[in-house]
Amino acid sequence: MSIQDNLLAVKQQIQNRALLVAVSKTKPNEDVMEAYEAGQRVFGENKVQELTTKYETLPKDIEWHMIGHLQSNKVKYIAPFVSLIHGVDSEKLLRTINKEGKKNSRKIPCLLQLHIAEEESKFGFSEDELMSLLSKELLDELCHIEICGVMGMATYTDDEQQIKKEFHSLKELYNRLKKSIFSESSEFKEISMGMSGDYLIAIEEGSTMVRVGSSIFGARNYH
Ligand SMILES: *Cc1c(COP(=O)(O)O)cnc(C)c1O
C-alpha cells in the first residue's frame, strides 16, 4: 500500500471524529509530500532539528505539531512557527514557551502532558502536581501561551483493556480540569491521545486528536 492509500484508510476509520496528526518523524520530505498531495496538512515531529528543517523546506501551509519531549533550551527554534506543542510537562517549560511566545509576539498553543501509563518512564504531570501548579497567578502570567487541552500516552502493551482504562482516566482528568481550573477557557478543548496501535480505542474514549505515524508512513528505521 502507498502512503496515500494508508492515509485514506486511516482517515476512513477516523471519520472526522478526531483531528489526524500525521507523524512524519524520521521520514523524508518526499513521504511528507505524498501525504500532502492527498490533502493532509497537519504533521507531527518529535525532534526540534528535524521539525525546523522540514518547516523550512516544505510548503508553508503545513501545520507543524511538536509531539515529543521538548527541552527548554530548544523552544526558541520552533517558537516562531509551531502550531501546537503536545508534550508540555514542567513549569520550566511553560515559562520558557511563554517567554518565547512574547518574543515572537504570539500566543503559542500547548497541551499539558499527563502521566497516565503504568510505566515510570513516560513523561508528564500527575493530577496533583497540575492542580497545585496552575494557580490563577501563574495562568495570568502565561499570557503568551494558549493552553488548549491535555495529551497522554498509554502503556506500551497488547492489553487493550489496560489501554482503554488509561485513556478513560485521561478523559476524566480532562473533565475535572475543564470544570475547575479551565472553566472559563473556551480554548481548553483538546485531548491528544492515540497512536497507530491504539487510535480507535482512543477515539472511543473521547480523543479529539490522534497522532499516527507508522500506519501511514510504514515502520521507522532507527540507526
Ligand atoms: C512516534 C510518536 C507517535 C506515532 O507513533 P506510531 O506508533 O508510529 O503511530 C505518536 N506520539 C508520539 C509522542 C510519538 O513520539
The ligand as an SDF file (V2000), in Angstrom:
LIG
                    3D

 15 15  0  0  0  0  0  0  0  0999 V2000
    6.2120    8.4990   17.2620 C   0  0  0  0  0  0  0  0  0  0  0  0
    5.0940    9.0560   18.0590 C   0  0  0  0  0  0  0  0  0  0  0  0
    3.7590    8.8310   17.6880 C   0  0  0  0  0  0  0  0  0  0  0  0
    3.3540    7.9720   16.4970 C   0  0  0  0  0  0  0  0  0  0  0  0
    3.6580    6.6270   16.7130 O   0  0  0  0  0  0  0  0  0  0  0  0
    3.1170    5.4720   15.7300 P   0  0  0  0  0  0  0  0  0  0  0  0
    3.0280    4.2960   16.6180 O   0  0  0  0  0  0  0  0  0  0  0  0
    4.1250    5.3320   14.6570 O   0  0  0  0  0  0  0  0  0  0  0  0
    1.7980    5.8940   15.2150 O   0  0  0  0  0  0  0  0  0  0  0  0
    2.7660    9.4080   18.4530 C   0  0  0  0  0  0  0  0  0  0  0  0
    3.0470   10.1710   19.5270 N   0  0  0  0  0  0  0  0  0  0  0  0
    4.3090   10.4170   19.9160 C   0  0  0  0  0  0  0  0  0  0  0  0
    4.5430   11.2800   21.1070 C   0  0  0  0  0  0  0  0  0  0  0  0
    5.3790    9.8680   19.2120 C   0  0  0  0  0  0  0  0  0  0  0  0
    6.6310   10.1200   19.6020 O   0  0  0  0  0  0  0  0  0  0  0  0
  1  2  1  0
  2  3  1  0
  2 14  2  0
  3  4  1  0
  3 10  2  0
  4  5  1  0
  5  6  1  0
  6  7  2  0
  6  8  1  0
  6  9  1  0
 10 11  1  0
 11 12  2  0
 12 13  1  0
 12 14  1  0
 14 15  1  0
M  END
$$$$
